[in-house]
Amino acid sequence: MTGAVGAVGGMMAICIFILFILLIIAFSCINIVPQAHAYVVERLGTYRATWSVGFHLKVPLIDKVARKVTMKEQVVDFPPQPVITKDNVTMRIDTVVFFQITDPKLYCYGVENPIMAIENLTATTLRNIIGDLELDETLTSRETINTKMRATLDSATDPWGIKINRVELKNIIPPAAIQDAMEKQMKAERERREQILIAEGEKKSSILRAEGQKESLILQAEADKQAAILRAEAKKEATIKEAEGQAEAIEAIQKANAAGLVYLREAAPSEEVIKIKSLEAFAKAADGQSTKIIIPSEIQGIAGLAKSITEVATEKSN
């Protein structure tokens, strides 16, 4: 009985082990391809399929994932490569290549080491392009070099399932002697531009000073003009006021004279009174500075009468 129980226990253990192995094999057959990736699957060493994103099953012990390929854009920075320009100047240029895998099958089976192949192809292409350019053209034609390299590399890597999106010259390193000459030239150019800027600044400053003086003179002239106008207007107003005052005085005198005449007419004075008043007026005139006085004939009679009366009065008093 004990032996039978032991046999049953051994059989159960074997079954559990076999079930565990089967579960492991079953789970190994399940593959989930993540986003922006692709799996290259081989069956018995031969290409079978390319799995894209999602859930996939493979036959155990027969199928295997030969390569997991990323479909994202990748960047490779290659070390500086020695190149010779058309005018026999040796320099070093390092490049940066941006590429993307478009066909995982060609990428896996097209070339043994794709990154090394791209590096060597980049160096060769760069030497060919720079060999047709002189030093100055190399330093000033980066965009042209980038475009030519991208077109050449993209055409060459197309059979490998690789697309070259962009190529950039990261750094151009000329010889030390040329670097010193370039630095001196740049320094001289900076000093020249500095002198030009200083001269332009002084010129603008002189112009501004001249314009300021001009504006000052214009404002002074305007002020003098306004002052002269105000003085003329003030003098004009004073003259007008003085004339108006004189006119008012004359008008007042005339009114007084007219009023006196009206009063005399209303009083109806006798002819003798009028003659006596006339005599008094001429007496006052005689007291002035005049040396010659003309007396009307009718007043002369009155004067003689007055003299006779005075003499009679004198005699009586004696």
SULUR-V466962 format. One record per helix or strand of 3 or more residues. SS is the DSSP state (helix for helix, strand for strand). FROM is the first residue (numbers start at 1). TO is the last residue. If there is no record, write none. Layout:
ss->SS from->FROM to->TO
ss->SS from->FROM to->TO
This chain:
ss->helix from->2 to->28
ss->strand from->30 to->33
ss->strand from->37 to->43
ss->strand from->46 to->51
ss->strand from->54 to->57
ss->strand from->63 to->70
ss->strand from->73 to->77
ss->strand from->81 to->84
ss->strand from->90 to->101
ss->helix from->104 to->109
ss->helix from->114 to->130
ss->helix from->135 to->140
ss->helix from->142 to->160
ss->strand from->162 to->173
ss->helix from->176 to->267
ss->helix from->271 to->286
ss->helix from->297 to->317
